[in-house]
Amino acid sequence: MSGKNSPQSVIDSYRKRQKMMPYLTWGLAGLLVLMGIILIILWVSGGSRPQIALFSSPTPTATSTLTPSPVPPTATVTMTPTETETPTPTLTFTPSGPFEYTVQSGDTCFDLAVKYEVDLLVLLALNNFPAGQCPIREGDKILIPAPNQTLPTETPLPTGLPRGTRIEYVVKTGDTLDYIASLFNSTVDDIMLQNKITDKNLISAGQTLIVRVNLVTPTPTRPPTLTPTAGAQQPTATPSPTSGS
């Protein structure tokens, strides 16, 4: 057996390999580590990263795409001719019955009767005002009668009343003491005395008077003396009662 293949040389060769094995192992391991580091660096910094099963793939982010909304066409305004309206005639309010009225500053019953063309006595009676009085104030609500509304017809006095019988009479528009005295065969002086009137002209519509009837006897008016002429019709005189004073 030659010295090259002698047992001692085989043993020596084996011992050398045993000594070199750790260096080879560590060198191979270091090479692998170095290659791994290089791959990681390339994967992190590179644009196209290698697909490695150990890492999850990045989830793609949805990009919202704007869909343009259709713009409706703009309507073209067409000018239309302006129509000239015919004015409507204003109707005048004519009440068919009593209506409510709010009293304004300065109003009086007489002014309201004239304004609405109604009877003053009817206005007073409709609102239950005392005869001859008009106790209204601004803001009060009263009733205005209809223009054609009248008071109930007075009951005529019975005939043959004893002399000096006292009655009540409500003064009407246009009445005078002379007329009232002649109506009841009384006297102006007695009416003034019974009602404490100092001026015969100071009476008002709606006022209640105490009148003593049949104080005087009516006398017929003497017919006028006329000289008849040929062809002319002779007038006739109508007797009427006269009032005593």
Residue, then its C-alpha position, 0 to 999 in steps of 0.5 A: m500500500s502506497g503512502k498516499n492511500s495508507p490508513q494514516s493518510v486517510i485518517d489525516s484527510y478525514r481530520k482535515r475535512q472535519k476541521m474544514m466542515p464548520y467553515l464551509t457550513w458557516g460560509l454557506a449560511g452567511l451566503l444564504v443570509l446575504m442573498g436573503i438580505i439582498l432579496i428583501i432590499l430589492w423587494v422593498s425598494g423595487g417597483s415590481r415586488p416579487q410575489i411571496a406567499l408569506f406576505s398578503s397582496p395589497t387590497p386595491t382601493a376603489t376609485s370613484t368615477l364621476t358620472p356627469s349628470p345630464v344638464p336639462p335644456t334651458a327653457t326660452v322665455t317667450m314674452t306674452p302680451t300684457e292684457t289690460e284688465t277691465p276695471t270692475p265696478t265697485l258695488t255700494f253696500t246696501p244693508s238688508g237688515p241691521f248690522e253691527y257698527t263699531v263707534q268711532s271717535g266723534d260719532t253721535c247717534f244723529d250723525l250715524a242716522v244721517k250717514y246711513e240714512v236711517d231713522l234716529l228713533v229706530l236706531l235708539a230703540l234698536n239699541n235699547f237706549p233711553a228715549g232722547q239719549c245716545p250713551i255711546r263711546e268710542g269702541d262700543k258696538i251698536l246696531i245700525p238699522a236698515p234704511n227702510q226699517t221703522l218703529p211699530t205703528e203706535t196704538p191710537l189713543p182712545t177717544g173720549l179721554p177725560r180732560g187732563t189725562r196724562i199720556e207719554y209721547v215720544v218726540k219724532t223728527g220734525d215735531t214741535l210743541d205747537y204740533i204736539a199741543s194741537l195733536f192732543n188738544s193740550t197747550v204748549d205752556d202746560i207741556m212745558l210745565q209738566n216736563k220742566i222745559t224752559d225753551k219751547n224749541l229745545i226738544s229732541a227726537g226720541q225724547t219722552l214728554i208727559v202730555r195732558v190731553n183734552l185741556v182745550t176744545p178744538t174750534p173750527t177755523r173760520p173760512p176766509t171771506l172771498t168775493p167770487t168772480a165770474g167763471a171761477q170755482q169757489p174754494t171750500a175751507t176745511p175746518s181744522p182744530t186750533s191749539g190754545s196757548 
